[in-house]
Amino acid sequence: MKKFTRRIEDFTCEHCGAVVSGDGYTNHCPKCLYSKHVDNNPGDRESNCGGMMRPIGVEIKQDTYIIIHKCEKCGKEIRQHASPDDDINTIIAVSVHKD
């Protein structure tokens, strides 16, 4: 069973440079949707990979956007709920882009 560790952390996106204010659930940049592979389980910061997690697709589940990320370093894929602060135009662009 996955465990979750809430961490309130601000960060600067390593992909687009946006300054992001974290709320404890923030795991990707709301501007470009990129993330960073730092966790084995959400919030644990135990991954040694550190690769950039590129948004490669979007799923819709019960009127919620799910962003699919793929690590550019190790290939791990994860699915994360979109945030209300995420740029809808970027979500749309990712949803129609074919990896």
Backbone as CSV, one residue per row, in Angstrom:
resi,resn,N_x,N_y,N_z,CA_x,CA_y,CA_z,C_x,C_y,C_z
1,MET,0.837,-1.188,0.000,0.000,0.000,0.000,0.880,1.249,0.000
2,LYS,0.516,2.206,-0.832,1.289,3.432,-0.917,1.064,4.287,0.317
3,LYS,2.144,4.880,0.779,2.022,5.837,1.864,2.235,7.228,1.281
4,PHE,1.673,8.221,1.939,1.762,9.595,1.465,2.333,10.458,2.572
5,THR,3.325,11.267,2.238,3.904,12.214,3.167,3.670,13.610,2.618
6,ARG,2.885,14.397,3.333,2.603,15.758,2.876,3.796,16.649,3.182
7,ARG,4.287,17.334,2.146,5.412,18.257,2.285,5.042,19.572,1.622
8,ILE,5.090,20.638,2.400,4.825,21.965,1.842,6.166,22.552,1.428
9,GLU,6.390,22.579,0.116,7.667,23.045,-0.428,7.419,23.940,-1.632
10,ASP,8.096,25.081,-1.659,8.104,25.935,-2.837,9.287,25.493,-3.697
11,PHE,9.187,25.699,-5.012,10.297,25.319,-5.886,10.280,26.142,-7.159
12,THR,11.397,26.151,-7.830,11.508,26.758,-9.151,11.548,25.619,-10.153
13,CYS,10.646,25.661,-11.123,10.575,24.594,-12.121,11.882,24.526,-12.903
14,GLU,12.466,23.347,-12.952,13.717,23.159,-13.673,13.512,23.086,-15.182
15,HIS,12.249,23.008,-15.627,11.980,22.971,-17.064,11.720,24.375,-17.622
16,CYS,10.810,25.127,-16.989,10.426,26.427,-17.554,10.825,27.618,-16.694
17,GLY,11.301,27.366,-15.459,11.752,28.448,-14.594,10.668,29.125,-13.773
18,ALA,9.431,28.654,-13.850,8.349,29.255,-13.070,8.598,29.035,-11.579
19,VAL,8.270,30.037,-10.786,8.362,29.926,-9.337,7.015,29.384,-8.847
20,VAL,7.053,28.254,-8.131,5.840,27.545,-7.726,5.732,27.536,-6.200
21,SER,4.574,27.954,-5.695,4.293,27.897,-4.260,3.569,26.585,-3.977
22,GLY,4.190,25.728,-3.202,3.602,24.430,-2.894,2.571,24.527,-1.790
23,ASP,1.632,23.580,-1.802,0.596,23.549,-0.766,0.589,22.222,-0.002
24,GLY,1.599,21.422,-0.218,1.666,20.116,0.425,1.194,18.996,-0.486
25,TYR,0.515,19.356,-1.557,0.057,18.376,-2.536,0.627,18.682,-3.921
26,THR,1.331,19.806,-4.048,1.887,20.231,-5.330,3.019,19.290,-5.724
27,ASN,2.904,18.691,-6.911,3.966,17.783,-7.340,4.443,18.070,-8.754
28,HIS,3.894,19.124,-9.372,4.340,19.483,-10.706,4.117,20.977,-10.922
29,CYS,4.768,21.499,-11.946,4.655,22.912,-12.283,3.289,23.179,-12.917
30,PRO,2.524,24.149,-12.421,1.220,24.433,-12.999,1.289,25.109,-14.367
31,LYS,2.452,25.613,-14.731,2.612,26.291,-16.023,2.922,25.300,-17.152
32,CYS,3.962,24.465,-16.960,4.390,23.549,-18.033,4.039,22.088,-17.738
33,LEU,3.595,21.791,-16.515,3.173,20.474,-16.045,4.321,19.499,-15.795
34,TYR,5.571,19.936,-15.974,6.710,19.054,-15.680,6.828,18.838,-14.174
35,SER,7.395,17.701,-13.814,7.644,17.344,-12.435,9.087,16.864,-12.344
36,LYS,9.495,16.421,-11.160,10.834,15.880,-10.985,10.721,14.565,-10.226
37,HIS,11.462,13.564,-10.667,11.417,12.238,-10.065,12.238,12.232,-8.773
38,VAL,11.567,12.561,-7.667,12.232,12.624,-6.375,11.643,11.646,-5.355
39,ASP,10.499,11.044,-5.662,9.808,10.175,-4.705,9.702,8.733,-5.203
40,ASN,9.769,7.790,-4.253,9.364,6.409,-4.518,7.879,6.271,-4.203
41,ASN,7.472,6.813,-3.049,6.074,6.944,-2.665,5.820,8.435,-2.503
42,PRO,4.614,8.903,-2.786,4.350,10.346,-2.778,4.840,11.055,-1.516
43,GLY,5.753,12.012,-1.727,6.250,12.846,-0.646,7.428,12.303,0.132
44,ASP,7.918,11.091,-0.177,8.983,10.519,0.656,10.385,11.034,0.315
45,ARG,10.582,11.614,-0.853,11.865,12.152,-1.313,12.983,11.119,-1.239
46,GLU,12.641,9.843,-1.493,13.615,8.764,-1.389,14.146,8.257,-2.730
47,SER,13.697,8.824,-3.842,14.218,8.388,-5.136,15.571,9.040,-5.395
48,ASN,16.504,8.255,-5.880,17.818,8.773,-6.244,17.892,9.192,-7.706
49,CYS,16.809,9.022,-8.454,16.829,9.285,-9.892,17.041,10.768,-10.196
50,GLY,16.114,11.619,-9.778,16.232,13.052,-10.009,15.955,13.500,-11.426
51,GLY,15.466,12.598,-12.281,15.175,12.971,-13.665,13.938,13.850,-13.781
52,MET,13.835,14.545,-14.891,12.649,15.359,-15.152,11.518,14.456,-15.627
53,MET,10.329,14.705,-15.087,9.141,13.938,-15.430,8.340,14.753,-16.447
54,ARG,8.388,14.306,-17.696,7.721,15.016,-18.788,6.247,14.612,-18.853
55,PRO,5.336,15.584,-19.009,3.934,15.231,-19.191,3.741,14.653,-20.590
56,ILE,3.262,13.409,-20.661,3.147,12.742,-21.968,1.707,12.474,-22.371
57,GLY,0.770,12.718,-21.479,-0.626,12.461,-21.815,-1.548,12.902,-20.702
58,VAL,-2.831,12.899,-21.021,-3.863,13.279,-20.058,-5.016,12.298,-20.191
59,GLU,-5.499,11.832,-19.057,-6.693,10.997,-19.021,-7.784,11.785,-18.305
60,ILE,-9.022,11.471,-18.615,-10.133,12.070,-17.892,-10.851,10.954,-17.160
61,LYS,-10.981,11.147,-15.846,-11.636,10.150,-15.009,-12.622,10.881,-14.102
62,GLN,-13.893,10.606,-14.291,-14.952,11.228,-13.496,-14.798,12.745,-13.459
63,ASP,-14.676,13.366,-14.625,-14.549,14.823,-14.775,-13.291,15.404,-14.135
64,THR,-12.261,14.573,-13.941,-10.987,15.018,-13.384,-9.882,14.704,-14.389
65,TYR,-8.993,15.663,-14.583,-7.843,15.427,-15.450,-6.754,14.698,-14.671
66,ILE,-6.208,13.657,-15.278,-5.078,12.915,-14.724,-3.913,13.104,-15.695
67,ILE,-2.831,13.675,-15.204,-1.649,13.916,-16.036,-0.728,12.712,-15.936
68,ILE,-0.307,12.208,-17.081,0.630,11.087,-17.128,2.027,11.663,-17.334
69,HIS,2.921,11.354,-16.403,4.308,11.816,-16.474,5.220,10.623,-16.756
70,LYS,6.277,10.872,-17.527,7.288,9.847,-17.791,8.657,10.445,-17.511
71,CYS,9.435,9.739,-16.692,10.769,10.210,-16.351,11.677,10.119,-17.574
72,GLU,12.325,11.244,-17.881,13.225,11.281,-19.034,14.542,10.553,-18.758
73,LYS,14.805,10.220,-17.497,16.053,9.549,-17.146,15.878,8.035,-17.030
74,CYS,14.870,7.591,-16.264,14.731,6.151,-16.013,13.496,5.525,-16.668
75,GLY,12.581,6.348,-17.198,11.416,5.825,-17.897,10.200,5.533,-17.036
76,LYS,10.293,5.722,-15.722,9.144,5.462,-14.842,7.968,6.360,-15.232
77,GLU,6.778,5.773,-15.247,5.563,6.537,-15.523,4.713,6.614,-14.266
78,ILE,4.152,7.782,-14.024,3.228,7.975,-12.910,2.037,8.800,-13.388
79,ARG,0.941,8.683,-12.692,-0.266,9.446,-12.985,-0.557,10.337,-11.789
80,GLN,-0.844,11.608,-12.063,-1.106,12.584,-11.008,-2.335,13.401,-11.357
81,HIS,-3.139,13.693,-10.361,-4.301,14.547,-10.574,-3.842,15.957,-10.931
82,ALA,-4.526,16.561,-11.880,-4.264,17.952,-12.208,-4.757,18.819,-11.055
83,SER,-4.157,19.970,-10.922,-4.528,20.937,-9.902,-5.414,22.014,-10.533
84,PRO,-6.292,22.632,-9.753,-7.103,23.739,-10.297,-6.239,24.887,-10.817
85,ASP,-4.991,24.990,-10.340,-4.087,26.057,-10.786,-3.353,25.715,-12.079
86,ASP,-3.469,24.486,-12.562,-2.760,24.088,-13.779,-3.289,24.830,-14.995
87,ASP,-2.378,25.192,-15.887,-2.725,25.904,-17.111,-3.547,24.987,-18.020
88,ILE,-4.797,25.341,-18.233,-5.698,24.484,-19.028,-5.220,24.355,-20.467
89,ASN,-4.602,25.393,-21.010,-4.102,25.299,-22.389,-2.964,24.289,-22.499
90,THR,-2.133,24.192,-21.460,-1.056,23.199,-21.458,-1.641,21.799,-21.307
91,ILE,-2.660,21.660,-20.453,-3.330,20.362,-20.309,-3.905,19.918,-21.657
92,ILE,-4.545,20.818,-22.366,-5.116,20.494,-23.674,-4.009,20.125,-24.661
93,ALA,-2.928,20.897,-24.673,-1.825,20.606,-25.600,-1.226,19.233,-25.331
94,VAL,-1.049,18.881,-24.058,-0.503,17.566,-23.712,-1.475,16.466,-24.089
95,SER,-2.777,16.736,-23.944,-3.774,15.704,-24.219,-3.858,15.331,-25.699
96,VAL,-3.490,16.246,-26.581,-3.554,15.949,-28.019,-2.190,15.571,-28.597
97,HIS,-1.121,15.762,-27.817,0.227,15.412,-28.271,0.411,13.905,-28.171
98,LYS,0.957,13.316,-29.181,1.245,11.876,-29.179,2.720,11.674,-28.923
99,ASP,3.050,10.921,-27.851,4.444,10.676,-27.457,5.094,9.688,-28.408
